[in-house]
Amino acid sequence: MATGITLKPIASKPPVVIVGLTILAVLGFLSVSRLASRFRQEEVALGRHMYQQGLAELRAGRPDQAIEDFRAAITYDDQYAYQLSLARALRDTGHTEESETYLLNLWEQSPQDGAVNLALGRLAAREGQIEKTLQYYHNAIYGVWASDADANRLKAWLELIEFLLQHSASPQAQAELIALSAEMPRRPELELQVADLFEQAQDHEHALMWYERTLQVEKGNVAALTGAGNAAVSLGRYRTAERYLQSAAKANPRDQEAASLLRTSDLVLKADPFAPRVYGTERNRRLRSAFETAGKRLETCEEDEDKAGGAETESNDLQPLKARWDGIKHRVERLGAASSDEEQDEVMRLVFDIELATAQGCGTPAGMDQALLILAQNPNGVER
């Protein structure tokens, strides 16, 4: 039959059939691959579009909408950056558990990634977990960054220090500042910032050093002058404080804080009878002034305690000081050029004892009494 005649030549040549079918299969595979590739490209493009849209929502202050955009981006293209952005947005909107899940998954993939460790550090900081915060911030500081490594490390380090100060962890903050200051670039604005942080951490010695380093480059920097004066006051170095505060007050007469510290510094230095180059008549004048000031402070403190009532113990503690004051009053009034070192020392020991005792019983004094109290607390350091 005709049908049998037409099929026989083809059937008798199996290689030709196989080749033909293979070609058809390859063409079909290429077609499907091209369709799949185009589909994948469209998914990637959609993911990128949703990601960019999410970033725009964040900039516009709509984090909840940004979260939805990031979720959509991940469904199209599960990229590392998309997951990190979603985790950050979740953290910043209070979804801490879900945020931590994403971040830990990313951390397991790349435990040295600086950005992921910083995100985990900020999450721990938000929850007030000091040890975890330290751990992740250290990982971020010494981790791997895709770009701007030095700038990102510095930013993370400063963030960590601010966190520690906010949580009254001054010793840890001091340790981080010392480590940072050994590695940071020498820039006046950064040195000033570090000096301020040292001062906040109650490390006045390092604060003064970094304020002075700033002033080596920018001699007229008012913030550094004021900071150096304040740090010197905290260290009891009133001669140094006076020098910096005079320059600060001259540069900015409206700075009331600097002016107040300058007045105190000046008062302390002028009240000290044993200051360098103070002898004879001037020394005796200062001794008599200090003695009279302390006597009035003692009297006022006793009167205040009597009025308040219920302070019999404190009042009794002041009685021996009153007896000592009365006992040497006439000798102090007759102090002259021939007064001995022993007499002068006796007067100031009593003045210091009175100021220290009344500060405990009647609170921190002001004016000359404050100056004498400062001298009592640091008799050898004010001239530094």
Secondary structure by P-SEA (a helix, b strand, c coil): caaaaaaaaaaacaaaaaaaaaaaaaaaaaaaaaaaaaaaaaaaaaaaaaaaaaaaaaaaccaaaaaaaaaaaaaacccaaaaaaaaaaaaaacaaaaaaaaaaaaaaaccccaaaaaaaaaaaaaaccaaaaaaaaaaaacbbbccaaaaaaaaaaaaaaaaaaaacaaaaaaaaaaaaaacccccaaaaaaaaaaaaaacaaaaaaaaaaaaaacccccaaaaaaaaaaaaaacaaaaaaaaaaaaaaacccaaaaaaaaaaaaaaaaacccccccccaaaaaaaaaaaaaaaaaaaaaaaaaaaaccaaaaaaaaaaaaaaaaaaaaaaaaccccccaaaaaaaaaaaaaaaaaaaaccccccaaaaaaaaaaaccccccc
